């Protein structure tokens, strides 16, 4: 049975993801990912938080290359839609 997450559980996840987004390990990725997450975290639903959680597991160099436009985001990537949204939001 799938249970709907409580608002308190979602808030806890949002705080954790916001921290992770702003403390990635490299300043460049902190700014790119953290800026996006800071601006949108309050409006993300549980499925989008799951997707963001998976993106947080990606290596910094790969993520930075995609979000700066140095390398194209692979369309076959399971989180390509959110990554493209992050790229667009970053002004690329």
Order of alpha helices (4+ residues) and beta strands (2+ residues): alpha-alpha-alpha-alpha-alpha
